[in-house]
């Protein structure tokens, strides 16, 4: 199984948390086959909004959610 990763972001209510304000307006950057490419996409997306403290982008390790026993 590929080590799938999802990169997305959006406006959060607290910059230190992950409570996204509007789930309908999340920016889904994409799905990536490995962490290295996901991190590159995350850095690019996060850099575009670096001056907006309420915008946050994250990398989700989908492979860990799909097969938790494999870890």
C-alpha positions as CSV (number, residue, x, y, z in Angstrom):
1,X,0.0,0.0,0.0
2,X,1.2,3.5,-0.8
3,X,1.9,5.8,2.1
4,X,-0.8,8.3,1.1
5,X,-0.8,11.8,2.5
6,X,-3.4,14.5,2.3
7,X,-2.5,18.2,2.4
8,X,-5.2,20.8,3.2
9,X,-5.6,24.0,5.0
10,X,-8.0,26.8,6.0
11,X,-8.8,29.4,8.5
12,X,-8.6,28.3,12.2
13,X,-10.2,29.9,15.2
14,X,-7.0,29.5,17.2
15,X,-3.6,29.5,15.5
16,X,-2.3,26.9,17.9
17,X,-5.2,24.5,17.3
18,X,-6.9,22.6,14.4
19,X,-10.5,23.9,14.8
20,X,-11.2,25.0,11.2
21,X,-13.7,27.8,11.0
22,X,-15.5,26.9,7.7
23,X,-15.1,23.3,6.5
24,X,-16.8,24.3,3.2
25,X,-14.0,26.6,2.3
26,X,-11.0,24.3,3.1
27,X,-8.2,24.4,0.5
28,X,-7.5,20.8,-0.5
29,X,-4.0,21.0,-1.9
30,X,-4.0,17.3,-2.9
31,X,-3.1,13.7,-2.3
32,X,0.5,12.6,-2.4
33,X,2.2,9.2,-2.5
34,X,4.9,9.9,0.0
35,X,5.8,12.3,2.8
36,X,8.5,14.1,0.9
37,X,6.2,15.3,-1.9
38,X,3.4,16.1,0.7
39,X,5.8,18.2,2.7
40,X,6.9,20.1,-0.4
41,X,3.3,20.9,-1.2
42,X,2.5,21.8,2.4
43,X,5.5,24.3,2.5
44,X,4.4,25.9,-0.7
45,X,0.8,26.3,0.4
46,X,1.8,27.5,3.9
47,X,4.3,30.0,2.5
48,X,1.5,31.7,0.4
49,X,-0.3,32.6,3.6
50,X,2.6,33.1,6.0
51,X,1.4,36.6,6.9
52,X,-2.1,35.4,8.0
53,X,-1.8,33.8,11.4
54,X,-5.3,32.3,11.2
55,X,-4.5,30.3,8.1
56,X,-3.1,26.8,8.7
57,X,-2.1,24.0,6.4
58,X,-1.5,20.4,7.6
59,X,-0.3,17.0,6.3
60,X,-2.5,14.1,7.2
61,X,-0.9,10.6,7.1
62,X,-3.9,8.8,5.4
63,X,-2.0,5.5,5.4
64,X,-2.0,5.5,9.2
65,X,-5.8,6.0,9.2
66,X,-6.4,3.3,6.6
67,X,-4.2,0.7,8.2
68,X,-3.5,1.6,11.8
69,X,-2.3,-1.9,12.7
70,X,0.5,-1.7,10.1
71,X,2.3,1.0,12.2
